[in-house]
Structure formats: structure tokens, C-alpha cells
Amino acid sequence: MEMKQHPKLAAQILEKVKFFKDILPAVYYHHEKFDGSGYPDNLRDGKIPLTARILSLADAFEAMTSDRPYRKALSLEAAMAEIKRESGRQFDPRVVESFLRYLGQGWKDHR
């Protein structure tokens, strides 16, 4: 399976369960980018469901701040800097602003 097909496949699996109906747009569109360069449908800005824009940022943050087989986790500060750099490109600036405000209010205490 091509990597870019996993949102479609996941949505197809989840749509069979009525309980997951409300989260399907977030799952399907979570790799869309705010500037339209994402996948599967190259949506941009407000065409991407808000839930998908939030999930996209949360998914990226988790990936950045977790150890991977191929690299160590980024520090909170480095992850925040990367998120700021990608605001308006990969991520919705409003979602970034809210997320960074949350991080600034003691995210370390929740980890």
C-alpha cells in the first residue's frame, strides 16, 4: 500500500462502525496541509475540516517529541519552533496559536 493511501484506507475501515462516523473527516483529511500541498485531496485552508487540522498538528507534535528508531525526540522548544515555522504552510495558524498557548501554560506538567 502506498503511504499516501492510508487515510483513505483508515476511513474505509472506520466507516463500517457507526460509532466512528463523526471522526471520519478528521481521519481522512489529517494529512492535508493548510497551503494545499497535502494529501489525499490537496485541500487548503478552511476546506480542511477543523478536526483534521487539529489532528494533523497533534499527530506531527507527537511524532516530533517521541523517540523514533531513526532519531531521538526533539525537545519541546525545538518542536514548538518547527510548528511556528510551519504555521500557514503545513498547519492552520489559528490552531497553531491555540496549541502553542496551551504548551506555554504548562504542558510539561501533563506529560
C-alpha positions in Angstrom: 0.0 0.0 0.0 1.3 3.4 -0.9 1.8 5.5 2.2 -0.5 8.3 0.9 -3.4 5.9 0.7 -3.5 5.2 4.5 -6.0 8.0 5.3 -8.5 6.6 2.7 -8.0 3.0 3.9 -8.4 4.0 7.6 -11.6 5.9 6.8 -12.9 2.9 4.8 -12.3 0.6 7.8 -13.8 3.0 10.3 -16.9 3.9 8.3 -18.2 0.4 8.9 -18.6 1.2 12.6 -21.4 3.7 13.2 -19.7 4.9 16.4 -16.8 6.4 14.4 -19.0 8.4 11.9 -18.2 11.8 13.5 -14.4 11.3 13.3 -14.2 10.1 9.7 -13.4 13.6 8.3 -10.5 14.0 10.8 -9.1 10.6 9.9 -9.5 11.0 6.1 -8.1 14.6 5.9 -5.4 14.6 8.7 -2.5 14.7 6.1 -3.9 17.7 4.2 -1.8 20.8 4.7 -3.0 24.3 5.2 -1.3 25.5 2.0 -2.9 22.8 -0.2 0.2 20.6 -0.6 -1.0 17.7 1.4 -3.0 14.5 0.6 -5.3 12.8 -0.2 -7.2 15.6 -2.0 -4.9 18.6 -1.8 -7.4 20.7 0.2 -6.4 24.0 1.6 -7.3 26.5 4.3 -10.9 26.2 5.5 -11.7 23.4 3.1 -9.9 21.1 5.5 -12.3 20.1 8.4 -11.2 21.8 11.7 -11.0 18.4 13.4 -8.5 17.3 10.7 -6.4 20.5 11.1 -6.2 19.8 14.9 -5.4 16.1 14.4 -2.7 17.0 11.9 -0.9 19.3 14.4 -1.3 16.8 17.3 0.0 14.0 15.1 3.0 16.0 14.0 3.8 17.2 17.5 3.6 13.6 18.9 6.0 12.4 16.1 8.4 15.3 16.8 8.5 14.8 20.5 8.7 11.0 20.6 11.8 8.8 20.1 11.8 7.0 16.7 14.1 4.2 15.6 15.8 6.6 13.2 16.1 9.7 15.5 15.8 10.9 19.1 12.8 13.0 20.1 13.0 16.8 19.6 12.9 19.0 22.7 9.7 20.8 23.5 11.4 24.1 22.4 12.6 22.6 19.1 9.2 21.1 18.3 7.5 24.5 19.1 9.9 26.3 16.8 9.2 23.8 14.0 5.4 24.2 14.5 5.8 28.0 14.3 7.9 27.7 11.1 5.1 25.6 9.5 2.2 27.8 10.6 0.4 28.9 7.5 2.1 26.2 5.4 1.5 22.8 7.0 -0.7 24.0 9.9 -3.6 26.3 10.3 -2.3 29.5 12.1 -5.3 29.6 14.4 -4.7 26.0 15.5 -1.0 26.7 16.0 -1.7 29.8 18.1 -4.1 27.8 20.4 -1.8 24.8 20.6 1.3 26.9 21.4 -0.7 28.9 24.0 -1.6 25.6 25.7 2.0 24.4 25.6 3.1 27.7 27.2 0.6 27.1 30.1 2.5 24.2 31.5 2.2 21.3 29.0 5.3 19.8 30.7 3.2 19.2 33.8 0.8 17.0 31.8 3.5 14.8 30.2 
